[in-house]
Amino acid sequence: MTTDATERRASTPRGRGSLLALPALAPVLAVLVLGLGSAVLQSVGLMPLAGQPAFTTSAYSALASPAVADGMRISLAIAAASTAIAVVLGLTAALLVHRIAPRRGFLALLAAATVPVPHLVGAIATGLLLSDSGLVSRLLGADPTTFPQLIAGPWWVGVVAEYAWKESAFVALVVLVSLSQRERELSEAAAVLGASAWERFRRVTLPLASPALVVSATLSAAYVVGSYEVSWLLGRSYPEPLPVLAYRLFTDVDLDTRPEAMAVAVLTVGVAGAIALVGTVMLRRTAAAR
Amino acid sequence: MTAVAAPPSPRIDTAVARPSRSRVGTVVRSAASAALGVWWLAPLVPMLLWAFADRWTFPDRLPRQWGLDGWRAAFEAGAGSAMASSLAVAVVVAVIATPLGAMAARALETHDIRHGRLVGVLLVLPVAVPPFAVVLGLTSVTLRWGIPGSVALITALVAFSLPYTVSVMRAAYAAHDLTMEEQARTLGASPRSTLWRVHLPMVAPSLVMSAFLAFLVAWSDYLMTLVLGAGRVTTLAQLLGSSASSSGHDSSVAVIAALIVAPPLVLLAAIHLSIRRTAQR
């Protein structure tokens, strides 16, 4: 904050500023507090669909089941794999666009056009591309019975590919914005001082890009852990990633599964929150290292 | 002679070595750019082919018969009214979330508000919270209190759009020059005309970008609409989800998917062109 900003802040009355922020705070707080509060209350039996409220932790004991543990594992694995691919590809694309010319406008344009594509559409497009009768299989002239099961297969290739596809575009755009003219100048200075290409990347480019990388990777991973439609369309029936498991329990005709659905939802919020927290700590560290 | 026999300076050496190294580099970079181009374009190719394929049996590499059967089937399945619903929801969300985000951003950037940091964190918090968990809980409350599903849906979508509108507008107000507004006031402009003729035109590009992002959050949503709309709000995404999981009629599914992808891309292109044109003026 500059002194100029401090002065102009001090000149405006406090009450008016808070009033300006209130209309935005209201829906955010209402939705988060009511939504998460009700999920927690339902998970501990204090907001039953029928009957008297009675506190119980049975839904949380049910979380020890293998279905939840496997769901948690697959959710984290999908998030880790797709985020890792997205970071590598997104950073590569950002560096290509930022640094050197060949068709850079084209690449930036493609990344900007990929980000607004909804995941639901991405999932369907990925299915049409990678399924055993999809375009890749057709182009290779593959036998559908021996074509690797990329969609709904044991390795979740389609799910990871879809998330990595869209998140890599997101990472590329965020990193590109952060790599300003300064990176080019510092990199050139380092080159004049005799730094090799690898040294320049390691000591100039990466440190300048890392806050943007950490932020975009964190947002991607937290999003993937809490996202439903891609795993629902392209995943297998077991193990179910946490959101898919929660939604299936939520829509079960047996209403007794409701508390467990809410417990899985609360668990997912915890996992996403933990990812956000790790990201914040990492961001502090990269910022401190600079 | 001795001067000629002197070893060339390292400077000349690198200058000679450079072209060949950078030629290899150019090839590598071009290949990497092309590979990334394929990576981002590939999934959309079969979607576009299917949208115009009347007959495309396995193992044909290209559709055997081109046509618009998929479009007819998609509109018979209700793509027209679904598009109207999607537009209505997304426009309402953008119209609400943009001014709310702008006001909050203005408060955070130019006023000394109480607990400003906390307010800033709370307003971006929704990006780290899985929307499905929130709406699974929220729907029980709205049913219990008799709140209409559409109201709950719009509120939830606004809440999940605000992190984007607030962030974009905070960046705008951080770079905003307040002295222009002060000068207008000094010269006798009313607060209202200062707002409409000085303040808002200055942040207009960011307002447009905020509105686009809020529109996109609502336009792309699947699960929040499914749960809070309880099957009564049929947006394009709902139609796509239900037809993808049931019919298996690939060409109409591809058409609905294309109908979802096109409007945001057209909007984005229009925004970029108009911003560039205003910047040139």
Interface residues (C-beta under 8 A of the other chain):
Chain A: R8 R9 A10 T12 R14 R16 G17 S18 L19 L20 A21 P23 A24 L25 P27 V28 L29 A30 V31 L32 L34 G35 L36 G37 S38 A39 V40 Q42 M47 L49 L89 T92 A93 L96 I100 P102 R103 R104 F106 L107 L110 A111 A112 A113 T114 P116 V117 P118 H119 L120 V121 G122 I124 A125 T126 G127 L128 L129 S133 G134 L135 S137 R138 L139 G141 A142 P144 E162 W165 S168 A169 L219 A222 Y223 V225 G226 S227 Y228 E229 W232 L233 P243 A246 Y247 F250 A261 M262 A265 V266 T268 V269 A272 G273 I275 A276
Chain B: G25 T26 R29 S30 A32 S33 A34 L36 G37 W39 W40 L41 A42 P43 L44 V45 P46 M47 L49 W50 F58 P59 D60 R61 P99 L100 G101 M103 A104 R106 A107 L108 T110 H111 D112 I113 R114 V119 L122 L123 L125 P126 V127 A128 V129 P130 P131 F132 A133 V134 V135 L136 G137 L138 S140 V141 T155 A156 V158 A159 F160 L162 V166 L178 L216 W219 S220 D221 Y222 L223 A237 L240 G241 A244 S245 D250 V253 A254 A257 I260 V261 P264 L265 L268
